[in-house]
Structure formats: C-alpha cells, structure tokens
C-alpha cells in the first residue's frame, strides 16, 4: 500500500528542532528527505564523523556540501531542479545571500515548493533578531497566559512554538502547497513563522479572554491552574495524578473515587471563594495514597483522573509509539522499536549519495565528486 507522500523529494537545509520536525513528519508519511550538512573532513568516507545534534533524523539521509563554494552551490542548484520541496530554516536573507533566492529557484523549477520557517514575522519589529521558542511564545501573547497566579509566566519547554507553531504548521503548509500543485502544476513559497503559528494555536485562549471562561488574570481561570479540579497533584510516593473533572457528572465520579462528600463538594465547586480550601483538601487527600493506588481507584472510571506517566516507565513497558494520523487507505510508515525511544542521529554524508542515485541515477565521479569533505558538481557532468 502506497504511503500518501511516497515519491515526494524533500531537501532540508540542516537546522535544529522545528524544521527537522517538519521534515520528520513528511518522511514518516513516505517522503524521501535529504539533509544538506556542512562539509566535514571525514564526511562521505568509510569512517563518517559523529552525528550532528539533530535527533529528528528518522528515515533521512545526508550529503555534506559547502554552500559558499561555486562547486557546492552548482550541485545544490542542480538538485533543486528536480525535487519537490526545499525546507529553509534560516533567518531572513540567508537564502538570498547564498545565491539561492526563491525567485531564481522558482524560475528554474516552477514546481518547487520553498518552505521558509522563521521564528518571528519577516515584516515585524523582531524580524532581524535572534530568538528561541520562549521568545516567539512571548511576543505571541500566549506566554502571558501560561503559569501560576503567584509566579512569572511559564514556558512549557519548547514544544509550543518550535514544534506545534513551527514544525507542525510548516509541514501543514507544505502539504497544502503539494495539494494545490496537483491542480495548478505550480510550486510556491511558503512563509511560516513560529510567533504566528503559536498565536493561531492559542485562538481559543485569545477569544476566551472576552468571556467569563478565561477573563481573569493568569492562573485564576478554569484551565490555567486556577481551578482545583483541573490540576496535577502529588501522591504519597512522589508520583503525580492529573485531574480534569470539568463536567459535573465527571466531577461527582472523581469526588466519589476520593471517598469525599460528593454532595458537599458538588454544591461548592462553582464558588470560587472555596477553591483554595478545596485545592488544599485535594492536595492532602492525594498524599494519602501512592500513584499506583490512585490508578487502581480511577482505572476504568469517567472521573477524568489519570496517572502522570514518565518516559522511562513507558519505554520499559514497551509502549508503542505511533504516527499521529492514521489513514486507512494510504498508511504512514511504522515507527519500529529501534527508533521509537532512541535516535541514532545522522552524521554528515551518511546515506546521501545513495539517495542521489535513487532520485536521479547520479554517481560519484561521474556526476559529482568529493572535495575536502563536501560534494561538488563534476565539471563534466550534465545534470
């Protein structure tokens, strides 16, 4: 059965986090991804260099190329004549500086899709500034809504801007462009920035600030840590339980499992003045049992109370990692046990020459050669 993106050729200019995540999604659904790394003296040799810091490398291959050399640039330009997607993780202006301007690339290959992923807006006040997930999250307005009432705003690692607002949105944009190309026959430039991406993710949070649902200060609303029955509680053994008993009928089952007064707590749950008292009651109650004991209490119920599972215990239990979307008639590729929990990484130059041969029939010595750890176009080749 054919995967949905089988036959799609993707060139990824090496970066970290959001862009590699976008290409990982494409690769897991059948696309062939070739990463372009910097030259290394032992790249494309029997003893390759160590893998780069990028851990999102499943199903990918690499070639090492000096983009600032004429031979390396010629090779990349020749590759881009025949592929579907170029993934650009650089700050504004870098592609142009490398003589790889989108206008020139599209003139040579009108079917090419160029995905440009930045942190800030290209036309905004921060466009020339460096930044990371926490900065993009900050200027989107979403960071101001995350965290406890008595603490500064809290960034939940780098999952929101880098991966959800960045890599995931970028992959979505690429799929949209591929879909449109199927009717128009033309590629295009995709511009995706993480600040807008995470702002879009927070649409409900933004709209809700104009309603009673989320119109209070940070940490004082229903879903941001203000509500005692939508929170995480520590157990006797140091484990934790997550509570999300929002609806009244789920709340009643939750309180019943705690062996507390269902009628008393149900009658007081909408009284915000009682929330500090109720939170302290729940905190003390959860400390009376271990996480395993609470799991046994709530397993199979509709109390919306679940254990906070940790990665090592999931791995030890052989938890099966699966792709996020299952298509019945065009399957993605299975995440096998070897790559489910540990990334073997990808060293510069590993697997890439084979990919060039599979894509175009190119061979080292005939179509390209290796100079100082990087591939360059063979002057005699007709690519």
C-alpha positions in Angstrom: 0.0 0.0 0.0 1.4 3.4 -1.0 2.2 6.0 1.6 0.5 9.4 1.0 3.7 11.2 0.3 5.6 8.5 -1.5 7.6 9.9 -4.3 7.9 13.4 -2.8 11.6 14.5 -2.7 12.5 16.9 0.1 15.8 18.8 0.5 16.3 20.0 4.1 18.9 22.6 4.8 20.3 21.5 8.2 18.9 23.1 11.3 17.6 22.1 14.7 14.1 21.4 16.2 11.3 23.0 14.1 12.5 22.4 10.6 13.8 18.9 11.2 10.4 18.1 12.9 8.6 19.3 9.8 10.6 17.0 7.5 10.3 14.1 10.0 6.5 14.3 9.6 6.9 14.3 5.8 9.4 11.3 6.0 7.1 9.3 8.3 4.4 9.6 5.7 6.5 8.4 2.8 8.5 11.4 1.5 12.3 11.0 0.8 14.3 13.6 2.8 17.8 14.6 2.0 19.5 16.8 4.6 22.3 19.2 3.5 25.0 19.5 6.1 28.3 21.4 6.3 31.4 19.8 5.0 33.5 17.6 7.3 36.9 16.1 6.6 35.5 12.5 7.1 32.1 13.0 5.5 31.4 10.6 2.7 34.0 8.3 3.9 34.0 4.7 5.4 34.6 6.4 8.8 32.0 9.2 9.0 32.0 11.9 11.6 29.8 11.8 14.7 26.1 12.5 14.2 25.1 16.1 14.5 23.0 17.5 17.4 19.8 16.9 15.4 17.9 13.9 16.8 14.9 14.1 14.5 16.5 12.1 11.7 14.4 9.0 11.2 14.3 7.8 7.6 16.6 10.7 6.4 19.9 10.8 4.6 22.6 13.4 4.4 25.1 15.0 2.0 27.8 17.4 3.1 28.1 20.5 0.8 29.9 23.8 1.1 27.1 26.2 0.0 29.6 29.0 -0.2 31.7 27.3 -2.8 30.9 27.6 -6.5 31.0 23.8 -7.0 28.8 23.1 -3.9 26.3 25.8 -5.0 26.2 24.4 -8.5 25.4 20.9 -7.1 22.6 22.2 -4.9 21.1 24.3 -7.7 21.2 21.2 -9.9 19.5 19.1 -7.2 16.8 21.7 -6.8 15.9 21.5 -10.4 14.4 18.0 -9.8 12.9 18.0 -6.3 9.6 18.9 -4.9 10.4 20.7 -1.6 13.2 22.9 -0.2 13.0 23.4 3.5 14.7 26.6 4.6 15.3 27.0 8.4 17.4 30.2 8.2 16.8 33.7 9.3 15.5 36.2 6.6 18.1 36.9 3.9 20.3 33.9 4.3 19.0 32.1 1.2 19.5 35.2 -0.9 23.0 35.6 0.5 23.8 32.0 -0.6 22.5 32.8 -4.2 19.5 30.6 -3.6 16.8 33.2 -3.8 13.3 31.8 -4.1 12.6 33.9 -7.3 15.6 32.4 -9.1 14.9 28.8 -7.9 11.2 29.0 -9.0 12.3 30.4 -12.4 14.4 27.3 -12.9 12.0 24.9 -11.3 8.4 26.3 -11.3 7.1 23.2 -9.5 9.4 23.7 -6.5 7.8 24.4 -3.1 10.1 26.5 -0.9 9.1 26.4 2.8 10.7 29.2 4.8 10.4 28.8 8.5 11.4 31.6 10.8 10.9 32.5 14.5 9.5 36.0 14.2 7.4 37.6 11.4 9.5 38.6 8.4 7.9 42.0 8.4 7.7 42.7 12.1 9.8 44.6 14.6 11.7 41.5 15.6 12.5 40.2 12.1 16.3 40.7 12.3 16.6 39.5 15.9 17.8 36.1 17.1 15.3 34.2 19.3 14.1 30.8 20.6 10.8 29.2 21.4 10.3 31.2 24.6 10.8 34.5 22.7 8.3 33.6 19.9 5.9 32.4 22.6 6.4 35.7 24.5 5.6 38.0 21.6 2.6 36.0 20.5 0.8 36.8 23.7 0.3 33.2 24.7 3.1 33.1 27.2 1.4 35.7 29.3 -1.5 33.3 29.8 0.6 30.3 31.0 1.7 29.8 34.6 0.6 30.1 38.2 -1.0 33.2 39.6 1.8 33.8 42.0 4.6 33.2 39.6 6.0 34.7 36.4 4.7 33.3 33.1 5.9 29.8 32.5 7.1 28.3 29.2 6.3 24.6 28.8 9.7 23.6 27.4 10.0 24.3 23.7 7.0 22.3 22.4 4.6 25.1 21.6 6.5 27.5 19.3 9.2 25.2 18.0 7.2 22.1 17.3 3.4 23.0 17.2 3.6 26.5 15.9 6.7 25.9 13.9 7.4 22.4 12.6 3.8 21.1 12.5 2.5 24.3 10.9 5.3 24.2 8.3 4.5 20.6 7.4 0.8 21.5 7.1 1.8 24.3 4.7 3.9 22.0 2.6 1.0 19.6 2.3 -1.3 22.4 1.3 1.1 23.5 -1.4 1.5 20.0 -2.7 -2.3 19.7 -2.9 -2.6 23.0 -4.8 0.2 22.0 -7.1 -1.7 18.9 -8.0 -4.2 21.1 -9.8 -2.2 24.2 -10.7 1.1 22.5 -11.6 3.0 25.2 -9.9 5.1 25.4 -6.8 5.3 28.4 -4.5 6.9 30.0 -1.5 5.5 29.1 2.0 6.3 31.6 4.8 5.7 30.2 8.2 6.8 31.9 11.5 6.6 30.4 14.9 5.1 33.5 16.6 2.1 33.5 14.3 1.9 29.7 14.4 1.6 29.6 18.2 -0.7 32.6 18.2 -3.1 30.7 15.9 -2.8 27.6 18.2 -4.0 29.9 21.0 -7.1 31.2 19.2 -9.5 29.8 21.8 -7.4 31.2 24.6 -7.4 34.6 23.0 -11.1 34.7 22.3 -11.9 33.3 25.7 -10.3 36.3 27.4 -13.5 38.2 26.4 -15.7 35.7 28.2 -16.2 34.5 31.8 -14.4 31.3 30.8 -10.9 33.0 30.8 -11.3 36.7 31.7 -9.3 36.6 34.9 -5.6 37.1 35.4 -3.1 34.3 34.7 -3.5 31.3 36.9 -7.1 32.2 38.0 -9.1 30.6 35.3 -10.6 27.2 34.7 -7.9 25.7 32.5 -4.7 27.5 33.6 -4.2 26.2 37.1 -6.8 28.3 38.8 -9.4 25.5 39.2 -8.7 22.8 41.8 -10.3 20.1 39.8 -8.2 20.8 36.7 -4.7 20.4 38.1 -1.9 18.0 38.9 -1.5 16.5 42.4 1.5 14.9 44.1 1.0 11.4 45.6 2.4 9.7 48.7 5.3 8.1 46.7 6.2 11.2 44.8 4.2 10.3 41.7 1.5 12.5 40.3 -2.1 12.3 39.2 -3.7 14.6 36.6 -7.3 15.8 37.2 -9.6 17.2 34.6 -13.0 16.6 36.1 -14.7 19.6 34.4 -18.2 18.5 33.8 -20.5 18.0 36.9 -21.1 14.3 36.3 -17.3 13.6 35.9 -16.7 15.7 39.0 -19.1 13.5 41.0 -17.2 10.4 40.0 -13.9 12.0 40.8 -15.0 13.0 44.3 -16.5 9.6 44.8 -13.2 8.0 44.0 -11.5 10.2 46.6 -14.1 9.0 49.1 -15.1 12.5 49.9 -18.6 14.0 50.3 -20.0 14.2 46.7 -22.9 16.4 47.7 -20.8 18.9 49.7 -18.1 19.4 47.1 -20.5 19.4 44.2 -22.6 22.2 45.9 -19.4 24.3 46.5 -17.5 23.8 43.3 -18.8 26.9 41.5 -18.0 29.1 44.5 -14.6 30.5 43.6 -14.1 31.6 47.2 -14.0 27.9 48.2 -11.4 27.0 45.6 -8.3 27.5 47.9 -9.9 25.3 50.5 -10.9 22.7 48.0 -7.4 22.6 46.5 -5.8 22.1 49.9 -8.3 19.3 50.6 -7.5 17.5 47.3 -3.8 18.0 47.9 -3.9 16.4 51.3 -6.1 13.6 50.0 -3.8 12.6 47.2 -0.9 12.4 49.6 -2.6 9.6 51.4 -2.0 7.0 48.6 0.7 6.1 46.1 0.2 6.8 42.4 -0.4 3.1 41.8 -3.1 3.0 44.4 -4.8 6.0 42.9 -4.5 4.4 39.5 -6.4 1.4 40.8 -9.1 3.6 42.2 -9.8 5.5 39.0 -8.9 3.0 36.3 -12.0 2.4 34.1 -14.0 5.3 35.5 -15.2 8.5 34.0 -13.6 10.6 36.7 -11.0 12.2 34.3 -8.2 11.3 36.7 -5.1 9.7 35.2 -1.5 9.0 36.2 1.3 11.2 35.0 3.4 8.6 33.2 7.1 9.2 32.8 9.0 8.4 29.7 11.3 5.7 31.2 8.4 3.7 32.5 6.6 3.9 29.2 9.7 2.6 27.5 10.1 -0.1 30.0 6.5 -1.2 29.4 7.1 -1.4 25.6 4.6 1.4 24.9 4.1 1.5 21.2 4.9 4.8 19.6 2.5 5.5 16.7 2.2 8.1 14.0 -0.2 11.0 14.9 -2.7 10.4 12.0 -3.8 7.0 10.7 -5.0 6.9 7.1 -6.9 3.7 6.3 -6.1 3.6 2.6 -2.6 5.2 2.5 -0.6 4.2 5.5 2.3 6.1 7.1 5.5 4.2 7.9 5.6 2.2 11.1 7.8 3.6 13.9 9.9 0.5 14.8 11.2 -0.4 18.2 14.7 0.6 17.3 13.8 4.3 16.6 10.8 4.6 19.0 12.8 5.7 22.0 16.4 6.4 20.9 17.6 8.4 18.0 20.7 7.1 16.3 21.2 10.5 14.8 22.6 11.3 11.3 26.2 12.1 10.5 27.1 14.4 7.6 27.3 12.5 4.4 25.6 9.3 5.5 23.2 7.8 3.0 23.0 10.8 0.8 25.0 9.6 -2.2 22.7 6.6 -2.4 19.7 9.0 -2.3 21.1 10.9 -5.2 21.5 7.7 -7.1 17.9 6.6 -6.3 16.5 10.0 -7.2 18.4 10.8 -10.3 20.8 8.0 -11.1 23.7 10.2 -10.2 27.1 8.6 -9.3 30.2 9.9 -7.5 33.0 10.5 -10.0 30.6 10.9 -12.9 28.1 13.5 -11.7 29.7 14.8 -8.6 32.9 14.4 -6.6 34.2 14.8 -3.0 36.5 17.7 -2.2 37.6 18.4 1.4 34.6 16.5 2.9 32.0 18.1 0.7 30.3 17.2 -2.5 30.7 19.5 -5.6 29.3 19.2 -9.1 31.6 17.5 -11.6 32.5 20.0 -14.2 31.9 17.4 -16.9 28.5 16.3 -15.6 25.3 17.2 -17.4 22.9 17.4 -14.5 
